[in-house]
Amino acid sequence: MDYRNLIADKQYFISNSHTAGREGHDIDFFVLHHNAGVRQSTEEVGNFWEGSGTSAHYQVEADGTVGQLVHDRDTAYHAGDWNTNLRSIGIEHANITGPNADVPWDISDATIEYGGKLLGALCYGYDVGEPEWGVNVFPHSRFSATACPFQLRDRYIDTYMAWAKQMYNHLAGNAVDPVAPPSPAPLQTVTYADLREELATILHGTSDPADLNRRALALISASNWGGNNFPFDVDFAQQVVGTDVDGIWGDNSEAAHDDTVTKIQQLLNVEVDGIVGPDTTNALTRVINN
């Protein structure tokens, strides 16, 4: 890839599933994704996106080849949020394993390296500053209820960002240190199945993902962040949080709700404040659906 001029190894521009232009917005940040498909090529994802109503600007293949499918100047449908799409570039990454492998949805070293280099070049090219996780680089899960980009976020982000910073500083003419990739974060010893069993107890239901998703939605919806609504009625929300079921969402229900959220945050190792927000929601979704 020509990093200085942002010319990908291959171009496979799609005709549908994107919007010309950005409604006057600048490119401010970048959103990382994974395919949730094994060793998919630029052409394969492009053919799928043509009719799916989804897309991203770039695909980083398993061997590190970078393909471009939507022009940077145009809006891809990648983040699940229109304002985010208008202001960002989406980068997809190929997986080398499927959902049932010992390391599910794993990412190759080449994809990590060349995806990171692409990110660094984009940060330099669009003058958004050195790549910083959570500042100008985000996971898809920051904007939508999804586990994406999964292992790239949970195990490999330090290595990925190191490659990004190296490329950015190379293009900027700054001193560049060789990347010494840290060991990936260890796989969790507690399985998702174990966590679902714990969630079932906290939410007064079963460990079946369909039931857990329904209960999680009731919990999230009853919060300020979720809009203080009750898609399955107040009685069900009260049963989920373990308070008296009387159809009236009052102080006791609020207290039980906050206590339930606190227990979930402690279980899922997110900031414990008893308040539902994107981090708690994303952690819940990741555990329930993986």
C-alpha positions, 0 to 999 in steps of 0.5 A: 500500500502507498501509505503516504498517498493513501492508495490501497493495495487493491480497489474494489469500489462498490456501487451501493450501500453508501452515500456520496459525500459527508454532508460537509463533515470532516473525518474526525476519527476511525472505527474498527470492525471485524468480519465475523467471517473466515478469511474473507477477501475484499471482493467477498465482503464487497459483493455482500455489502452491495445488497446488505445496506452495510459497508466500510471503507477498507478491508484488511485481509488475512495476509495483510492486503488492504482493499478499499471499497468506499472512497474516503470522501463518501459515507459508508454504513458501518457504525450503526449511527448516522452522525458517526458514519458521517465523521468517520472511516470504517476499517474491517479486518478479516478473521482466521478462525470461526466462532467455535475455535479455541480462540474464536474470531481470531486475527492474523499477525499480518492483519494486525500489522497492516491494519495498524499501519493503515490506521496510522497513515489515515490519522496522518493523512487526515490530520487528526493527530497521533492515533489514540485509542478512545480519542480518535480510534474506537471499536464498533462496540462504542457506537452499537450494541455489538461485540465487534471487533472482538479479539482485535479490541480485547486481545490485540489492541496494544499491538495494533495501536503500536503499529499505527503509532509507528506508521504515523510517526514515520510519515510525520518525520518523527523518531520511530522505534521498532514495534515490539509487540506485547503478548496478547491479552490472555484468553479469559479463564471464565467462559462466556457460558459461565458468565451467562449462568451468573447473569441468569441469576442476577436477572432472575431468568435462564442462561438461554441467550434469547431470554437474557437478551430480553431481560437485558433489554428490559434492564437497559430500557428502564434506565435514563440512558435507555430512555426510561421505557418498558418494552415488555411492561413494568411488571416484567422489568420489576421481575428482572430486577427482583423487586415487588411486582406491582406495575408501579415503577417507583423508588423501590424499583429504581433501587433494585434496578441500580443494585442489579446494574451494579452486580452486572458491572462487577461481574463483567469488570466494567466501571462500577457506578450503578448507571447503565451506559454504553460500556455496560451495554456493550459488555452485556451484549458481548457476553450474551451473544458470544 
